[in-house]
Amino acid sequence: MANYLHSRHFTLEEAQTLIRKVKPMTVQLVQLKKQLDEKGYNIHRHEFFGGSGPNGERFFPPELEQLVDILKKLEKLGILVKGIEQGLIDFPHLRSNGQEVYLCFKADETEIRFWHSVESGFAGRKSIKEL
């Protein structure tokens, strides 16, 4: 048995079917990130600039709580979130030759049209026809 990074792998059909369920979540991730940016909240630092506590009021903004909730739901499904700003997610997949790759999807797309190797990342995206 080969050593894989992920214990869960999706077939292309499974991933395409899940897109209907998770696309709204990816779109919402993008929107929530924009809203947090507009409020001056840095999600990578988990704080507002200025004030005391995480946002000057000793609690996190509701948009951050929603964002974290979506991330947890996607993770529970076995989906990898690679970019909140674009709603970029990957589905671990095994090619017919046994190579572990990612089926790649962005919030502004309608279906999975690309894949890439684990090593190459988004920059190495190839057409799903070459899978």
C-alpha positions as CSV (number, residue, x, y, z in Angstrom):
1,M,0.0,0.0,0.0
2,A,1.4,3.4,-1.0
3,N,1.8,6.2,1.5
4,Y,-0.6,9.0,0.7
5,L,-0.9,12.4,2.3
6,H,-4.7,12.0,2.7
7,S,-6.8,9.1,3.9
8,R,-9.9,10.3,2.0
9,H,-9.8,10.5,-1.8
10,F,-12.7,11.6,-4.1
11,T,-13.5,10.3,-7.5
12,L,-14.1,13.0,-10.1
13,E,-17.8,12.2,-10.0
14,E,-18.0,12.5,-6.2
15,A,-16.2,15.8,-6.2
16,Q,-18.5,17.1,-9.1
17,T,-21.5,16.1,-7.1
18,L,-20.3,17.8,-3.9
19,I,-19.7,21.0,-5.8
20,R,-23.4,21.7,-5.8
21,K,-23.3,21.6,-2.0
22,V,-20.0,23.4,-1.3
23,K,-20.0,26.1,-4.0
24,P,-22.3,28.3,-1.9
25,M,-19.9,27.9,1.0
26,T,-16.9,28.9,-1.2
27,V,-18.8,32.0,-2.4
28,Q,-19.6,32.9,1.2
29,L,-16.0,32.5,2.2
30,V,-15.0,35.1,-0.4
31,Q,-17.8,37.5,0.8
32,L,-17.0,37.1,4.5
33,K,-13.3,37.7,3.8
34,K,-14.2,40.9,2.0
35,Q,-16.4,42.0,4.8
36,L,-13.7,41.4,7.4
37,D,-11.2,43.3,5.2
38,E,-13.6,46.3,5.0
39,K,-13.8,46.3,8.8
40,G,-10.0,46.3,9.1
41,Y,-9.9,42.8,10.5
42,N,-6.8,40.7,9.6
43,I,-7.9,37.0,9.5
44,H,-4.3,35.8,9.5
45,R,-3.5,37.8,12.7
46,H,-7.0,37.3,14.2
47,E,-7.2,40.9,15.3
48,F,-8.4,44.3,14.4
49,F,-5.8,47.0,14.1
50,G,-6.1,49.1,17.3
51,G,-8.4,48.7,20.3
52,S,-8.0,46.2,23.1
53,G,-8.7,42.5,22.7
54,P,-9.3,40.9,19.3
55,N,-11.5,43.7,18.0
56,G,-11.6,46.3,20.8
57,E,-14.7,44.7,22.2
58,R,-13.3,41.4,23.5
59,F,-15.0,39.2,21.0
60,F,-14.5,38.1,17.4
61,P,-16.7,39.6,14.7
62,P,-19.7,37.3,13.6
63,E,-18.2,37.2,10.1
64,L,-15.1,35.5,11.4
65,E,-17.2,32.9,13.4
66,Q,-19.2,32.2,10.2
67,L,-15.9,31.9,8.2
68,V,-14.5,29.4,10.7
69,D,-17.7,27.4,10.7
70,I,-17.5,27.0,6.9
71,L,-13.9,26.0,7.1
72,K,-14.7,23.3,9.7
73,K,-17.6,22.0,7.5
74,L,-15.4,21.8,4.4
75,E,-12.6,20.1,6.4
76,K,-15.1,17.6,7.9
77,L,-16.0,16.6,4.3
78,G,-12.3,16.0,3.5
79,I,-12.0,19.1,1.3
80,L,-8.8,21.3,1.6
81,V,-9.3,25.0,1.6
82,K,-6.3,26.6,-0.2
83,G,-7.4,30.2,-0.6
84,I,-10.1,32.0,1.2
85,E,-9.8,35.1,-1.0
86,Q,-10.8,33.2,-4.1
87,G,-12.8,30.4,-2.5
88,L,-10.1,28.0,-3.7
89,I,-10.6,24.4,-2.6
90,D,-9.0,21.0,-3.5
91,F,-10.3,17.5,-3.4
92,P,-7.7,14.8,-2.9
93,H,-7.9,12.3,-5.8
94,L,-6.0,9.2,-6.9
95,R,-5.2,9.0,-10.6
96,S,-5.5,5.6,-12.4
97,N,-1.7,5.3,-12.1
98,G,-1.9,5.7,-8.3
99,Q,-0.6,9.3,-8.2
100,E,-2.2,11.4,-5.5
101,V,-3.3,14.7,-7.0
102,Y,-5.8,17.5,-6.3
103,L,-9.0,18.2,-8.1
104,C,-9.1,22.0,-8.1
105,F,-12.1,24.4,-7.8
106,K,-12.6,28.1,-7.4
107,A,-15.7,29.8,-6.2
108,D,-16.2,31.6,-9.6
109,E,-16.2,28.3,-11.5
110,T,-19.3,26.2,-12.2
111,E,-17.6,22.7,-12.1
112,I,-14.2,21.1,-11.5
113,R,-12.3,21.8,-14.7
114,F,-8.7,21.5,-13.4
115,W,-6.4,19.3,-11.4
116,H,-2.8,19.6,-10.3
117,S,-0.1,17.5,-8.6
118,V,0.5,17.8,-4.9
119,E,3.9,19.4,-5.5
120,S,3.0,21.9,-8.3
121,G,0.0,23.5,-6.6
122,F,-2.4,26.0,-8.2
123,A,0.3,27.2,-10.6
124,G,0.5,23.7,-12.1
125,R,-3.2,23.4,-12.9
126,K,-4.0,21.2,-15.9
127,S,-7.2,20.6,-17.7
128,I,-9.4,17.8,-16.3
129,K,-9.2,16.2,-19.7
130,E,-5.6,15.4,-19.0
131,L,-6.4,13.6,-15.7
